[in-house]
Each structure stands twice: as C-alpha cells, then as structure tokens.
C-alpha cells in the first residue's frame, strides 16, 4: 500500500508541479494563484460536506491522494466571529491538508468579512462561500442557495471579503434557483466582485439532489468567465471527473468518496482489503486523536462505509457501529485479517449506492 502511494505521489508531484507547504502558508498569497494553477493541471477537490469533511477525513484523503484540494465542512461566519471554541474546532488543522479551503455560510457581509480575517490568521489557503446549500433550514434563514436570489447581498459579501484578506475567495453555488437562465450573469457579477474561482453544482435549488447530471450549462458558463470554474455533482472518481471536465478547470468529488478515498487517484484505482483495513485503522486513530469525546459517533459513521463486498461483511459492519474505543476497532480489523487472510491481497471494488442513499443531504 505505502509503496504504491509513494510512487504515485512522486509521479503526480512531477506531473502537476505540486508546491511546497511553506508556499501555501504564505499570507500574501497571489489571488491569481488558482487561475495560474488551473492552466497547468486539473483541480481535483474533495467537496465540502457537513458532518464528513473534518480534519481526520481530509488527512486520510491527502495521505492517499496528495494532490487533492480539500474543502472543510461548512461553518457559520457568525459562529466563527463570536466563538473561540468554534474557531479552534474549525480552523485547527494539520499541514498535510494544504491547500486547505474553509467554507463558510451566513447572510451578513460584515460578518463574512470579520470571519475571513480570523480564518486568514490561521494560515488557511483560501476561503469558500456557500451559496448552494439547499437545506430548508439554511435557505429559510437567508443563507446558502437563497443568496442566488439575494444577488446584491451575494456580491457585497464577496467584495467585502476580497478587500479584507489577501488570500483567494471562491464561491460554491448551483445552476440556479429554478433553472439556468441567470447563471452566467450571476457568476459574471461574482467575478466582478473579485471572486477568484467558482464551483457550480449542476442541479438547481429546486432539484435539490434529484435529476440526471447535465453539465452543459456549466461548460457554457466557462466561456464567459476569466476565473477558474469547477463542476460538482455525481462525479464518481478521478477518471470520471476528467471525462466530465470538458473545458472546465477541475471537478469536485463528494459523496462518492465515502469509504473510498482512493477515488481521488487516477486510473480507477481499486484498493486491496489490506489497504482498506490499514486506512480504517488510520482514520479511527485520527478521529480519536482529534475528536476524543465525540469520537464514537464520528467513528461509527465514517468507518462502516469502508467495508463491503466480501464474506460476512455485514457482521463486521454491525460490530463497527457498536465500537466504544480505538482498541475495539483494531480488534475487529485484526479479526478480519486473521479470518480472511486469503482475501487480503484481493482488490475490492467500492459501491457508493448506500452512501448516496444514507447521506444525500450533507453535500454543501
């Protein structure tokens, strides 16, 4: 496993000109950085997903696919301004997560500005504004997707943040409220307000998470913008993203990554059972190290999604959802290694159907 990752990491670093961590930490980052990078290599990103893309998961993804750009869960700008505890929880990170993007939501431009200054002080690579979350409680409060129909506020948010910090500001949005008709004008105005990158989910707010993927209007949007454009929605893995990029600058993978952080590797990489077991142990240990009191619920939610497609897997999954310590995780996984030693080198294809059904709401 580690021999493979070391070799593929070396190859990708040479091909895609990965920058040093020290560069990513530089406060005075050139706001044209992603425009320049998009001309050199496709941007492959872990999508921001509430309840999933925490620091332990981001670290797991980066250890497996180091050229992936990782987004955080979404956090309230108001909460970051008023809560030192939330600042510590949301903004504490490991250097291996660079380039790291923190996504925030709210509706008040001044709160966005103040939150941006706090985020920059933690050495974050860039800040993403959530203008796409379709959750009813978020939209009803004037956040997320509702900013697509509160355009003056949306543009003011981007403008205030861009003036306040030296790091890039991006926006994640949707095709539109009910249709695509205002997408190009909306994103051109975001660009004029100094947004440095736009990510577009191919669904409208009204579609939520239904419908069949159609990226045609995002391809058309790119023709009208000078900043990078990334697509998002139902992208299964790196190869699928490359196929769907067309004239775009990159793509995001969201729910398809649950239990399958290998989806960010090229050539449709399929892990062995040994790799899966080692990754579960690593993920569990990181959760324990960083979450502690909330460790059990987080571990159960994440770790069961790794196991599938081999004999008696349901029994082991049932055991994992009842674990109460890292030692119990290791005991279960050690038992799998002992009882299925003949399968350890078998490559196990991931199925994301269950993840889609159980976590459809969390992609932001």
N, C-alpha and C positions, 0 to 999 in steps of 0.2 A: 504493500500500500504506500508506504512512505517513500520507497524508491521510485515508484511511478509518479507520485506528486512532485518529488524533487526534480525529475526530468521534465515533466510537462510544465512546471513552473519556470524552469530555466528557458525552455523553448518559447513560452509565452512572453517572458520578460524581454527576450531578444526581439521577438516579432513585434510586440506592441509598445516597446520603449517605456517600460514602467519607470516612474520617477521615484526618487528616494523619499522615505518617510519625512526626512527633515524638510524637504521642499513642501510637502503637503501641510506641514505645521507652520509654515511661514505666514505671519499675519497679513502682510501686504501682498497676498496672492493676486496675480493678474486676473481681472474679471473676465478676460478673454481666454482663460486657460482652457475651458471645455470646448470653446469654439476651435481652438488650435488642436486639441487632442482629438476631436471628432474627425479632423482631416487625416489623422494618422491611423486610428484603429476604431472599430465599432465599440460603442459603450454598452457593456453588458451589466445590468444592475439588478440587485435584489430589491424588489418593490417594498415600500413601506407598508407594514401590515400590523394593525393594532393587536397587541397580545402575542405577537410572534417575533418580530424583528428586533429583539432585545440584544444586548451586547454579547451574551453567550452564543446566540444563534449566528450573529454577524461574524464572530470569531471562527466558528465552525466553517462557515461558508468561505471565509478568506483563507483559512488553512488548506482547504481543498482546492479552491479556485482563486488564487491570489490577485488576479486581475479584475475581479468583480468589484463594482462600485456598490457600496452597501448603504441603504437608507434605514433610518430608525423607525420605530413606531411613531405615531403622531402624538404630539404633546400640545397642551394648551399654552398659548403665548401668555395669557393672563396668569396661569399657574406658575410658569417659569419666572415671571416677574415678581410674584408675591411669595413663593415657597422655596426656601433654601433646600428643603428636603427633596422637592421635585427636581431642582437643578442638579443635585448630587446624583439622584437616581437616573435622570435622563441623559446627563451630559458627561458623566464619568465613563471612560472608555479605555480600550487598550490600543496601543499604537498600531498593532497589526490590522486594525479596522480601517486605516486610511486607504483611500479617500473616503471619509465618513460624512454623510449628509444627515442633518437633523431636520425632520419635518414637523412643522407647527401649524396649528389652526387657531382661529379666533375671528373677530369681525372688526376690531378697532385698530386703525392704522398706528396709533401711538403705542398701543400695547405690543404690536408686532415689532415696531422699531426698538422698543426697550428690550424685548426678548432677544432680538437679533444681536444687540450689543453684548448681552450676557452670554449667548451662545458663542460668539466670536472669541470672548475672553477665555473659553475653554479649549481653544485651538482646533475647533471644528473646521472641516474643509469647506463646506458651504451649507446654505440653509434652503430648504424647500418649503413652499407654501401650499397647504392643502386647499385646493379649490375644486375637489372632485368627490369627496366622500358623500355617498348617497344615503347614509343612515338617517332615518327620520328625525331622531333627537338632535342630530348635528345640524341638519338643514333647518329645522324649526327654530333653532337658536340663532340663525343667520350666519352659520359657518359653512365650511365645506362647499358642496355644489351650489349652495344659494348665492355664492359670490359671482357665479356666472350671470346672474340676473341682477346683481348689485354692482354694476360694472365700474361706476365711479369710485366706489369703495375699494374694489379689487385693484384698480390701477394706483390709487393712493397708497395702498398697503405696499405694493412693490416699490413705488417711488420712495416712500419714507424709509424702507429697509435698505434700499440701494444707497441712499445718501448717508445712512448711519454707520454702515460697516464696509470694510474693504474686501470681504470675501464674496463670492458669487451668490446670487439669489436666483432660484428657479421656481417654477410653478408646475404643479401636477393637477390636471383638470380632465374634463371629459369632452366628448364630441359636441355636447351642447345640452340644453335643458330638455327639449323635446325632439330636436333634430339638429342637423349640422349647419344650418344656414348662417349662424353668426360666428362660427368657429374661427374663420380666417380673420375677420375684423377684431374679434376678441383677443386673439393671440398677437396680432399686429400691435394692438394697443398695449398689451403686456410688454412686448419688445420695446416699444417707445418709452415705457415707464422704467426701462433698464433691467428687465428680466434677462438673465444670461442663458437660460435653457427652459424649454417647455416639454413636459411629458403629457401625452394625451392617451387616455383610455378610450378604446374605440366605441364604447357604449355611451348613450346619453343618460342623464339623470333618471328619466322616466323608465329606461330599460333596467336600471339597477344592475343585476347580474344575469339577465336573460338575453336571448337572441343569439345569432350566429356572427362570428367575427367577420368584420369588413373594415379594412384599414385604408380603403381608397381615399377617403376624405382627409386622412392624416397625411397621405402621400401628397395630396393636392395642397394642403396647408404648407408643407415644407417648401414648396415652390415660391411661397410668398414671404418667407422669413429669412433673416440673415443669421439667426442664432440656431444652435442645435435643437433638433426635435427628436424625441424618443417616443416609441409606441409601447403600449401596455394593454394587457387583457388576453387571457387564454393562451399565452405563449408557454410551451411545454418544456423547452430546454434550449441550450445554446444554438444548436443546429436549426431548430425551428425558428428561433429569433432571427438568425442570419437570413433564412428564407423569406421572412416577413418584413425585413428591414426596407427592402427596395431602395428608395432614395433618402431614407432617414439616416440618422446618426447613431442610432442604437435602439435598445429594447430593454424592457424590464420583465423579469420572471417573478411571479408572486406565489400563488397557492400551489403551483406545480412543484415548488421546492420543498414542500412539507415532507419530511422524512427522506428527502432526496437532494441534498446539497450538491451532489455530483451533476445535477442538471446544468450547472454553470460551466461545465467542461465541454470542449468541442468533441466531435466525432461520436456523439451519442454514447458517451462513456457509461458503462454498467459496472457497479462495484461488486466485489465478491462478498460472501457472507462474513468473512473475516474483517473486511473493511467496514462493513455496516456495524458489526459488533464493536470494533475499536472506536468508531465515531460516536456510537451511543454512549460508551463509557466516557469519552472526552466531553460530550455535550452535557451529560449528567454531572460530571465533576465541575464544569464551568458554572452550571446553574447553582450548584451547592456553594461554590466559592463566592458568587456574586449576589445570590438571592437569599440564601440561608432560610429565614423564617417562611418565605413563600415558596421554598424550594419544591415541596412535594407536589403541589398543584401544577406548577410550571413543568416539572419533570414528567409527570404523567401525561400531560397534554402533548408535549413535544415527542417524547421518546417512543411511545407506542406506534407512531406513524412510520418509524423506520422498518418495522418488522412485517414481512408479508411473504407469501409465495414459497413457503417450504413446510414440510410436515409438522403438525402440531403447533403451528404458529399462533393459533388462537389462544392456546393455553398460556403461552409465554406472554402474549399481549395482555391477557387477563391478569397475570401476575404483576406485570409492569404498572398497571393502573392502580395497584394497591401498595406500591413501594412507599416506605417511610424513611429511607436512608440511602446514601450512596452505596453502602455496603450491600444492601439488598439488590440494587441494580447489578452490581458486579457479580453477585451470587447467581442471579438469573442468567446473565450472559455467559458466565463460566459454565453453567449447566448446559446451555445451548452448545457451546464449543465441545463439551465432553460428549454429549448425547448425539451430536450430529457432526462429528469430526470429518466424516466423509464428504460433507457438503461445504466445508469451509472455503474451498477454492472455487466453488460454483458461483458464477455471476448471476445475480438476481435482478431481473427487470422490475423497475418500480411501476406501480399503478397509482395514479393520483385521484381516481374517481372518488374514493372515500373521503379524501381530504377536501375535494371540491364540495361534496355534499354536506360535510360537517362544519366547514369553516367559510362558507360563501360570503359572509358578511364582513370579514375582517380586513380586506384589502383597501387601502386608503389612497 
